[in-house]
Amino acid sequence: FTYSLGGNFSTYRNEVVKTTGDPNVQYFGFSTRLAAAAVTQQGHPLASFFGYTIDGIFQSDAEGQAHAAQFVANTDAAKAGNPFNKAGSFKFRDINNDGVINASDRGIIGSPHPTFTYGINASIGYKNFRLDLFGQGVQGNQIFNYVRYWTDFPTFGGNRSVRMFEDSWRPGKTDAVLPIPRSNDVISSLPSTYYLENGSYFRFKNIQLSYTIPKAITSKLRMGSARVYVQGQNWLTFTKYTGLDPEINLRRSSNSGQDIHIGFDEGAYPAARNTVVGVNISF
């Protein structure tokens, strides 16, 4: 019986120390159908997530009336006719406490930067059998799941998620995570904490089980050595992320170089799971 173990661990802290000298100057990342949801600002991590904070869903019209006016003037009449101050709507946080929810209530809502990254290598041998493992992961980062814009809100015609069918608000469903569906609702889908998910994961990138054929057999076959193996790539991934793949890379901008748009899942094709069966023979 033989074995070997190895690993690596790394961490970093990221903060924009200075831009123009004005801490309020903001550089926004690339935007698609949504308004810019990433910002680089002095005193914060590079490419921080930017948007509204959602504090749940109004369970009654009275609760909506008592809250700050959402995207209308701060008057009782305006709130009374406003669907976003009624039962079933997202409850947006009044960041600046001015009694009105508008673009001024956007702020930094998360970070794509992990707390640490790590990897492991392990090899276990018993007689002629050998098991090799390689895995890697990240911990503490968030992912902006932009795919939810297309699947969870009625903004555009197309496929919808099971989550939208089962978890949209209706009277009595106090555990809903999505607002009541409205065909003309262009507010609920604004960049917010709803899109953010835990991006931590651990993935076995490579698992290989091999068997070395005994020399007594290979010598009779006039072979120097022979080994058969089965190898699995990306077989197992442990994560709470609901998207296709938590291994999100930097986004390539339309111009040269990388822009400040990190940790956005725009529906990238996931890493393929491969199974390889092979034989190594030497003479």
C-alpha positions in Angstrom: 0.0 0.0 0.0 1.3 3.4 -1.0 -0.1 6.9 -0.9 0.9 10.5 -1.4 -0.9 13.7 -0.6 -0.4 17.3 -1.8 -2.2 20.5 -1.7 -2.1 24.3 -2.3 -3.8 27.3 -0.8 -3.8 30.9 -1.8 -5.7 34.1 -0.8 -5.6 37.8 -1.7 -7.3 41.0 -0.6 -8.3 43.5 -3.3 -9.1 47.2 -2.8 -9.0 50.1 -5.2 -6.8 52.6 -3.3 -7.2 55.6 -5.6 -8.8 56.6 -8.9 -9.1 60.4 -9.3 -8.9 61.1 -5.6 -12.7 61.5 -5.4 -14.1 58.4 -3.5 -17.5 59.0 -5.3 -16.1 58.5 -8.8 -17.4 55.2 -10.2 -16.3 53.2 -13.2 -19.0 50.8 -14.4 -18.5 47.4 -16.0 -20.0 46.2 -19.2 -23.8 46.2 -19.3 -26.1 44.1 -21.4 -29.9 44.2 -21.1 -29.5 45.3 -17.5 -28.1 48.5 -16.3 -24.4 48.3 -15.3 -24.2 45.8 -12.4 -20.5 46.1 -11.6 -18.6 49.1 -10.3 -15.0 49.9 -9.6 -14.8 52.6 -6.9 -12.2 53.9 -4.5 -12.1 52.1 -1.2 -13.9 48.9 -2.5 -12.8 45.8 -4.3 -12.3 45.9 -8.1 -15.5 45.1 -10.1 -17.8 44.9 -7.0 -21.4 44.0 -7.7 -23.7 47.0 -7.9 -27.5 47.3 -7.6 -30.4 47.3 -5.2 -30.9 45.4 -2.0 -34.0 43.3 -1.8 -35.5 42.9 1.7 -38.2 40.4 0.9 -41.7 40.7 -0.6 -44.6 42.7 0.6 -47.2 40.4 2.1 -50.0 43.0 2.1 -51.0 46.3 0.6 -50.7 47.9 4.0 -47.1 46.8 4.3 -46.4 48.3 0.9 -48.0 51.6 1.8 -45.9 51.9 5.0 -42.7 51.5 3.0 -40.8 54.1 1.0 -42.4 55.0 -2.3 -40.9 52.7 -4.9 -40.0 54.4 -8.2 -42.8 57.0 -7.8 -43.2 60.3 -6.0 -43.3 60.1 -2.2 -47.0 60.8 -1.8 -49.8 58.6 -0.5 -51.7 59.0 -3.7 -48.7 57.9 -5.8 -48.1 54.9 -3.6 -51.8 53.9 -3.6 -51.8 53.5 -7.4 -48.3 52.0 -7.6 -48.1 48.2 -8.1 -44.6 48.2 -6.6 -46.0 49.3 -3.2 -48.6 46.5 -3.1 -48.7 42.9 -2.0 -46.5 40.6 -4.1 -43.8 43.2 -5.0 -40.2 43.2 -4.1 -39.3 45.3 -1.1 -36.4 47.5 -2.2 -34.2 48.9 0.6 -34.1 52.7 1.1 -30.4 53.1 1.3 -30.3 56.9 1.7 -33.4 57.0 3.9 -35.1 59.7 1.8 -38.5 58.0 1.6 -38.2 57.3 -2.1 -36.7 54.3 -3.9 -34.9 55.3 -7.1 -31.5 55.0 -8.7 -29.9 56.8 -5.7 -30.6 53.7 -3.7 -28.2 51.5 -5.7 -25.0 50.5 -3.9 -22.3 47.9 -3.7 -24.1 44.6 -2.9 -21.4 41.9 -3.2 -18.0 40.8 -4.4 -16.8 38.4 -7.0 -13.5 37.9 -5.2 -13.0 34.6 -3.3 -11.8 34.5 0.3 -9.4 31.8 -0.8 -8.7 29.2 -3.5 -7.3 25.7 -3.0 -6.4 22.4 -4.6 -5.5 18.9 -3.7 -3.6 16.0 -5.3 -3.8 12.5 -3.9 -2.5 9.2 -5.1 -3.3 5.8 -3.5 -1.8 2.5 -4.6 -2.5 -1.0 -3.6 -0.6 -3.8 -5.4 -1.2 -3.2 -9.1 -4.1 -0.7 -8.6 -3.6 3.0 -8.5 -6.1 5.8 -7.8 -5.1 9.4 -8.7 -7.2 12.4 -7.7 -6.9 16.1 -8.5 -9.5 18.7 -7.3 -9.7 22.4 -7.0 -12.1 24.9 -5.5 -12.8 28.5 -4.4 -14.5 29.7 -1.3 -16.3 32.9 -0.3 -17.0 34.5 -3.7 -20.4 35.5 -5.2 -21.7 35.0 -8.7 -24.1 37.3 -10.5 -26.5 34.9 -12.1 -27.6 37.0 -15.1 -29.4 33.9 -16.6 -32.1 34.6 -14.0 -33.0 37.8 -15.9 -34.2 35.6 -18.8 -35.8 32.8 -16.9 -37.3 34.3 -13.8 -38.9 37.5 -15.0 -41.6 38.2 -17.7 -39.5 40.9 -19.3 -39.1 39.0 -22.6 -40.9 36.1 -24.2 -39.1 32.8 -23.9 -38.5 29.8 -21.6 -39.2 30.2 -18.0 -37.7 28.5 -14.9 -39.6 26.1 -12.7 -38.7 28.4 -9.9 -40.8 31.2 -11.5 -43.8 28.8 -11.6 -43.4 27.5 -8.1 -41.9 30.3 -6.1 -43.6 33.5 -7.4 -45.7 35.3 -4.9 -49.4 34.6 -4.5 -51.8 35.2 -1.6 -50.7 33.0 1.3 -47.3 32.1 -0.1 -45.1 33.8 2.5 -42.0 31.9 1.4 -42.0 33.2 -2.2 -38.7 34.3 -3.6 -40.1 36.0 -6.7 -42.7 38.8 -7.0 -46.1 38.3 -8.5 -45.7 38.0 -12.3 -46.7 41.1 -14.3 -46.3 41.3 -18.0 -45.3 45.0 -17.9 -43.0 44.7 -14.9 -39.6 46.2 -15.8 -38.7 47.1 -12.2 -38.4 43.8 -10.4 -35.7 42.6 -12.9 -33.3 45.5 -12.1 -29.8 44.6 -10.9 -30.2 43.5 -7.2 -29.2 41.1 -4.6 -31.8 38.6 -6.1 -29.2 37.7 -8.8 -26.4 37.0 -6.3 -25.5 33.5 -5.3 -22.9 31.7 -3.3 -20.2 30.9 -5.9 -18.1 28.5 -3.7 -17.4 25.1 -5.1 -15.1 22.2 -5.1 -14.6 20.1 -8.3 -12.8 16.9 -8.9 -11.1 17.9 -12.1 -9.6 14.5 -12.7 -10.1 11.0 -11.3 -8.1 8.1 -12.7 -8.2 4.5 -11.7 -5.5 2.3 -13.3 -4.3 -1.2 -13.2 -0.8 -2.3 -14.2 -0.7 -5.8 -15.8 1.7 -8.1 -14.0 5.1 -8.6 -15.6 4.5 -12.3 -15.8 1.8 -11.7 -18.3 3.4 -8.8 -20.3 6.7 -10.8 -20.7 4.8 -13.6 -22.3 3.2 -11.1 -24.7 6.6 -9.6 -25.4 5.6 -6.3 -23.9 7.8 -4.1 -21.7 4.8 -3.0 -19.6 1.0 -2.4 -19.9 -1.5 -0.4 -18.0 -5.2 0.0 -18.5 -7.1 2.9 -17.0 -10.4 4.7 -16.8 -10.3 8.5 -16.3 -13.1 10.9 -15.4 -12.8 14.6 -16.0 -15.1 17.0 -14.1 -17.1 14.1 -12.8 -18.0 15.6 -9.4 -18.7 19.2 -8.4 -19.9 20.2 -4.9 -21.6 23.6 -4.8 -24.8 25.4 -3.8 -24.8 27.5 -7.0 -28.0 26.9 -9.0 -26.5 27.8 -12.4 -24.9 25.4 -14.9 -21.3 25.9 -13.8 -19.8 27.9 -10.8 -16.4 28.1 -12.5 -17.0 31.6 -14.0 -14.1 33.4 -15.7 -13.5 37.0 -16.6 -15.7 38.4 -19.3 -14.0 39.5 -22.5 -15.2 43.0 -23.5 -16.0 44.1 -27.0 -12.7 46.0 -27.3 -9.2 44.8 -26.6 -8.3 43.5 -23.1 -10.4 42.6 -20.1 -12.9 45.0 -18.7 -14.0 45.3 -15.1 -16.8 42.8 -15.3 -16.0 39.8 -13.2 -18.1 36.9 -11.8 -21.1 37.2 -14.2 -22.8 34.1 -15.4 -24.3 35.0 -18.8 -25.1 31.4 -19.7 -21.5 30.3 -20.5 -21.2 26.7 -21.7 -20.4 24.5 -18.7 -17.2 22.4 -18.3 -17.8 19.1 -20.1 -17.8 15.8 -18.2 -15.5 13.3 -20.0 -14.8 9.7 -19.5 -11.7 8.2 -21.1 -10.8 4.5 -21.2 -7.3 3.7 -22.4 -4.3 1.4 -22.5 -0.6 2.3 -22.2 1.7 -0.3 -23.7 5.5 -0.1 -24.1 7.8 -2.6 -25.8 
